[in-house]
Amino acid sequence: MKLTFKGSIAIIRPFGFLDISTFDILWPEQLAIIKVKQISCILISLRDVTFVNPSWLISSIDKLDEYFDGNINIGICDYNMALHDIILKKSAAFLYFSLFETEKVAEIMLGDKFYYVGKVGVKCEKIEQRNTLVKWLKQRGYDVTIVDYNDKNSKYDFPIVTHKTHLFFKSQKIQIFKLKNSIFYRTKNIIDSDFTKNFDMEHFENFLRSGFMYFVFWLNITNGLNAIGASFLMKISQLCRMYGASFSLCGINKNQISENLAQVFSDADIFLYSNFEDFLKNNSTVYRKEISRIKPRNINKQVIDLLPSVMTNVIDILKPIYSKNIACTNTRLGLCDIDLCKELTYGVASFYGDFEMRLLIGIKQKYLADIDQIFGDENSDTDLVSFERVFSIITDKILYFLISRAINTKITMLKVSQKEIFFDTISRGALIDIKAQDEKIGIMFISK
């Protein structure tokens, strides 16, 4: 089975005939990488399937649910109407996985990228199902419009979610997704002692180390904040200020908190927005503040020992893209090449856990055409989409390598930037030139 990733969604792509005797849906190393990437949903795409026995689907979903201890959302997509009806009948009244008409619908519903398309339409006859879809889309921040179920128009200027999509989500205390240079934490729960105890602070700090500049806590507060919640948010704000990043709260009005607390938030540079739409409409420019008090994360022996393998994995992915001989050259110890970053499209990923490494890979603008030719998206007018796909493949290959060495590590969402100065000017790492024949096309910077 082919396994690919789109952000926080793992997509299993079976093909051919799928009967009850078909082999297991994933290999052990594929299951392992899903765990370390902290996937929010496993999606089984039936686009390339000729025939599928519904019993195989149910059995495969049960095995996945058991492997992940019932803590991961599972869905099916790209099915025809006949299979849709069979699945619903076989699952009787208790549907314990989601059905998404297409892969794109699944991305809108669950992806870690926020697709702010302005409007999403819901076309569904059953009121209960329609209300469920509308409620979830609104919670995701979309402008939702109801489309007449009897409307025969098949072309709209916005995505349509139809009656072929059914939602079943495991309880998620926090959803994390990104929009450009921003990271959003979405929660419907009160920020209390249980929330703060279970919050993955290490993951949050690695977002900061990757260079994300804006952080937003999207809350659902109707009764104000208690002391524990306020103290926790002040701690988050302090961390952001250390890295020069901005911190905002959505879903909270000043009249819901005391004047004293509102002033404390203001003094701490915490921006307040009554709703998510107000944040999106704010076009003011926020510049990275001066970085203070962070310690250098210099390369260490653990990273140096694996440096040759990391470079090999990177080159293995880039070789098929560039017809010229490509290699890593001129490896030296130093700071990140800040001036060169202005000429690059680059990605940053932070690995953390038993193995800590920050990986930056950048390619000069004029050499992105080769990547666009293979991975380009005709609906995108930038190089970022195709480069991010390549960078994701590279980081997945490195993760497979680390798993094969029984190294326990995790990875943050990828940050991709274009012509942007990298914020960390104090950490020393391995600075490596990427050359095609004798021409320098990019760099790698690897630190802790």
C-alpha angles and dihedrals in degrees: 000000000000115000122198134167135223105186108293094353120092111205120203111201112195120178141196121013119354113194130161090267093057114121123262116299096240139017119242094254090052091053089048094054091050088057096050093046090057093230118198097202140016112214123197108205116203094188095114097036119114096190132001129188107219088220089062090053094050092045092049092049091050091052092049092047091051093048092053093042092243092294101117133071116241127196143171125221143175097043130144124243094258093057090043090059093045092051092050092050093046092049089050113194095335114073109180098178134048130256117211118187092217139005089251091057089052090052091052091048101042113005121126089228113081107231100202097186094158094241140029121190126217116206109183134133100204110081097211093050092044092051091050092052093045093048093051094046091050090050087055089056100253126144099240126203127185113234119205108257091219093052106120094200109118098184122072134166090235137044117279126213111199140189088275089077119082123179129218114160129178113234109279117190091192132022117198123198139150140228113193105300095354132094118205127201110197120194135162093191128092115259100245137140093289091052094049092045093054097040111115099232092171090058091049093050091051089056086058092048090052089059104252107161107195127051124186129187106203105201138181101219121165100150101043128245130305123219094263092053094047092048091050093050090050089054091051090049091051091053091050091050091053089060095039092248129141124243126200138176121216123194098036129105124203090236089061092064134047121272088242093056091044089055091047090053091048092050089050091053092246109154117215125211123180092215142004094256091060090056092051092048093052104104096176115127117242115196124206108267123228111290113238140180098001116138121232113259098212122186113268137199093267091060094039091055090057096038096101091051092048091051091048092052091051094049092046089063097042096047097075090048097053116051091203123082106275127197146156111252142169097030110190140157115255150100123303113280096251096180092051091052088069088066096045144084100214142174130212126201128178119209115198141173121062088352119045121193136146114209124197120182121179134180124197114251096245092057096054094087091082090055093045091052091061104027103022121133115220089209093057125081096196138067092234097087096054094041092050090054091054092045090051091053090050094051091046090053090051090049091052088051093050091047090051087056091051090244112154109221142140133206136219127228111284120259115210121188137176125215090341126140112244108241101220109085098157108054117093120217146145109300111198132182119224108213133185104204101317098333123099109228100168150329144250123213116190123184138146 
